[in-house]
């Protein structure tokens, strides 16, 4: 299949081998519905929860009810690893068909998609990548290392511990000692997971063991963090060298914390854009977000999440290198408040990828 017009073919990955599979389907539908079709031709590739790849020709609506995987709309596919090709290979009944790829846009959340694995594959294939590269993606997914780098960049980080015990008894012993130092409540999280999967707000020692067990269902390491008073704020960042920020948003909670249910239903919480804070504090948050973005090597786009304490201190929480991309997601909402439409955001992300200098595997020995 040869691209005979001036439109760019945008390879959009969705689904994936992750607990955040359903979140990816919602985000990818938002991208497909808002992509500028006069400039770009979407090439959707769905990845099942068992890791099978399919070129998808159906509607974006089928992603929302997870009915996309069917014989009529899907053809087995894989990405050519040959750097000179930049092709998606369709493995149909009549042989191999090739679709040239101009940009790869992984709309994948969590493990095996947002953690640098997919980014590494795309970079290996020599295809321009929309969003953060392999190293930045891996670092941002790792809460422990992301915190340490943000701290080195001069941003306050929560007191935290990654227990090193090899047995459950040793691990819990370290966790209890940390809790005695920080007091309750505290948070127990998987080191590498998103969408608040496996996260528990622990209010007393009797709940600590169950919280650790839950976190270990999503990763092989857990991190304990002190509770930070105040509320969460976020900042959308776009760009590589010259950075653009959206308006800062604010999460208002009725109780508990911003867990998976609240993130995707807002049953008892609300998101305010712009945040209900002084303009000078919003500017300070934007500058901190850009500093963190650069410290972690981000490019393309990312959402930086922080806390604002009652004393006005800014504390780092985490970076989402592939934030939600539905019409109601925080990243598009923050950018919309700054004057950028969903379509314009996607266009800027893709154009940033196209600006990347071409790389080769040429022998540089002399």
Secondary structure, 3 states (H helix, E strand, C coil): CCCCCCCEEEEEEEECCCCCHHHHHHHHHHHHHHCCCCCEEEEEEEECCCCCEEEECCCCHHHHCCCCCCCCCEEEEEECCCCCCCEEEEEECCEEEEEECCEEEECCCCCCCCCCHHHHHHHHCCCEECCCCHHHHHHHHCHHHHHHHHHHCCCEECCEECCCCCCHHHHHHHHHHHHHHHCCCEEEEECCCCCCCCCEEECCHHHHHHHHHHHCCCCCCEEEEECCCCEEEEEEEEECCCEEECCCEEEEECCCCCCHHHHHHCCCEEEEECCCCCHHHHHHHHHHHHHHHHHCCCCEEEEEEEEECCCCCEEEEEEECCCCCCCCCHHHHHHHHCCCCHHHHHHHHHHHHHCCCCCCCCCCCC
